[in-house]
Amino acid sequence: MLLLLGSKAYVAQPTEEVQDPKTPVQAIAHVMPKSTFLRNVGMQSAAKKRNAKAAAMNDRVNELESELQAEKKGSEGLRSQLADVQKQLEEQKEAARKNEEAAMKNEEETEKLKQQGHEIQGFLRTLFGNKFASPDPQ
């Protein structure tokens, strides 16, 4: 009986204009906050379940955010390694190009020296005749 009178008094209290009028369920929840009755009929457990689900979702969101941050850091490391490898590759390509140029230059010099050797042999043959000139290496 006290419960009924207390809940009627709570419902009868004036509310602000922006608030909805208090319902009988709200009144009973206010009058019996420590009662197990509301839990037994399932009125309070839904709110607790929602709070537990929200907390679990917040935990999962935090976990996923930390995983995302870890993956971002990992990808930054990989990008840095990739940039280093690309830089090394470019350096190696440049070194290979320079080696190829040096090899071509050496080959040109060798051909020039061979040509000069042939010219000198030809000159010596005309100057001294065939008997003092070395045989043609070809």
C-alpha positions as CSV (number, residue, x, y, z in Angstrom):
1,M,0.0,0.0,0.0
2,L,2.8,2.4,0.8
3,L,4.3,1.5,-2.6
4,L,1.1,2.6,-4.3
5,L,0.9,5.9,-2.4
6,G,4.5,6.7,-3.0
7,S,4.3,6.0,-6.7
8,K,1.1,8.1,-7.1
9,A,2.9,11.0,-5.3
10,Y,5.9,10.7,-7.6
11,V,3.7,10.7,-10.7
12,A,1.8,13.7,-9.4
13,Q,5.0,15.8,-9.0
14,P,5.2,18.7,-11.5
15,T,7.6,18.2,-14.4
16,E,9.3,20.8,-16.6
17,E,7.6,21.6,-19.9
18,V,10.3,19.8,-22.0
19,Q,10.1,16.6,-20.0
20,D,7.4,13.9,-20.7
21,P,5.1,13.2,-17.8
22,K,6.3,10.5,-15.5
23,T,4.9,7.0,-16.3
24,P,3.7,4.6,-13.6
25,V,6.7,2.4,-14.5
26,Q,9.1,5.3,-13.7
27,A,7.3,6.0,-10.5
28,I,7.6,2.4,-9.3
29,A,11.3,2.3,-10.4
30,H,11.8,5.5,-8.3
31,V,9.9,4.3,-5.3
32,M,11.5,0.8,-5.3
33,P,15.1,1.4,-6.3
34,K,16.5,-1.4,-4.0
35,S,13.7,-3.8,-4.6
36,T,14.3,-7.1,-6.4
37,F,10.8,-7.0,-7.8
38,L,11.7,-5.0,-10.8
39,R,14.6,-7.3,-11.6
40,N,12.4,-10.3,-11.2
41,V,9.9,-9.0,-13.7
42,G,12.6,-8.1,-16.1
43,M,12.4,-4.3,-16.0
44,Q,15.8,-3.5,-14.7
45,S,17.8,-6.3,-16.3
46,A,17.2,-4.9,-19.8
47,A,19.0,-1.7,-18.9
48,K,21.8,-3.6,-17.3
49,K,22.1,-5.8,-20.3
50,R,22.2,-2.8,-22.6
51,N,24.9,-1.2,-20.4
52,A,26.9,-4.4,-20.5
53,K,26.5,-4.7,-24.2
54,A,27.6,-1.0,-24.6
55,A,30.6,-1.6,-22.4
56,A,31.5,-4.7,-24.3
57,M,31.2,-2.8,-27.6
58,N,33.3,0.1,-26.2
59,D,35.9,-2.5,-25.2
60,R,35.8,-4.0,-28.7
61,V,36.0,-0.6,-30.3
62,N,39.0,0.3,-28.2
63,E,40.7,-3.0,-29.0
64,L,40.1,-2.5,-32.7
65,E,41.4,1.1,-32.5
66,S,44.6,-0.2,-30.8
67,E,45.0,-2.9,-33.5
68,L,44.5,-0.2,-36.2
69,Q,47.2,2.0,-34.6
70,A,49.6,-1.0,-34.4
71,E,48.9,-1.8,-38.0
72,K,49.5,1.8,-39.0
73,K,52.8,1.8,-37.2
74,G,53.7,-1.5,-38.9
75,S,52.8,-0.1,-42.3
76,E,54.9,3.0,-41.6
77,G,57.8,0.7,-40.9
78,L,57.2,-1.3,-44.0
79,R,57.0,1.9,-46.1
80,S,60.3,3.1,-44.6
81,Q,61.9,-0.2,-45.5
82,L,60.4,-0.1,-49.0
83,A,61.8,3.4,-49.5
84,D,65.2,2.2,-48.3
85,V,65.2,-0.8,-50.7
86,Q,64.1,1.4,-53.6
87,K,66.9,3.9,-52.8
88,Q,69.4,1.0,-52.8
89,L,68.0,-0.3,-56.1
90,E,68.4,3.1,-57.7
91,E,71.9,3.3,-56.4
92,Q,72.7,-0.1,-57.8
93,K,71.2,0.8,-61.1
94,E,73.3,3.9,-61.3
95,A,76.4,1.9,-60.4
96,A,75.6,-0.7,-63.1
97,R,75.1,2.1,-65.6
98,K,78.5,3.6,-64.7
99,N,80.2,0.2,-65.0
100,E,78.6,-0.4,-68.4
101,E,79.8,3.1,-69.6
102,A,83.3,2.3,-68.3
103,A,83.3,-1.1,-70.0
104,M,82.2,0.5,-73.3
105,K,84.9,3.2,-72.9
106,N,87.5,0.5,-72.2
107,E,86.4,-1.4,-75.3
108,E,86.7,1.7,-77.4
109,E,90.2,2.4,-76.1
110,T,91.1,-1.2,-76.8
111,E,89.9,-0.9,-80.4
112,K,91.8,2.4,-80.8
113,L,95.0,0.7,-79.5
114,K,94.5,-2.3,-81.8
115,Q,94.1,0.1,-84.8
116,Q,97.2,2.1,-83.8
117,G,99.1,-1.2,-83.5
118,H,98.1,-2.2,-87.0
119,E,99.1,1.3,-88.3
120,I,102.5,1.0,-86.6
121,Q,103.0,-2.5,-88.1
122,G,102.1,-1.2,-91.5
123,F,104.5,1.7,-91.1
124,L,107.3,-0.7,-89.9
125,R,106.7,-3.0,-92.9
126,T,107.0,-0.2,-95.3
127,L,110.0,1.2,-93.5
128,F,112.0,-2.0,-93.0
129,G,110.3,-4.5,-95.1
130,N,108.5,-7.6,-94.1
131,K,111.4,-9.4,-92.5
132,F,111.6,-7.1,-89.4
133,A,107.8,-6.7,-88.8
134,S,106.1,-9.0,-86.4
135,P,103.5,-11.4,-87.9
136,D,100.0,-10.1,-88.0
137,P,98.2,-11.5,-84.9
138,Q,94.9,-11.9,-86.8
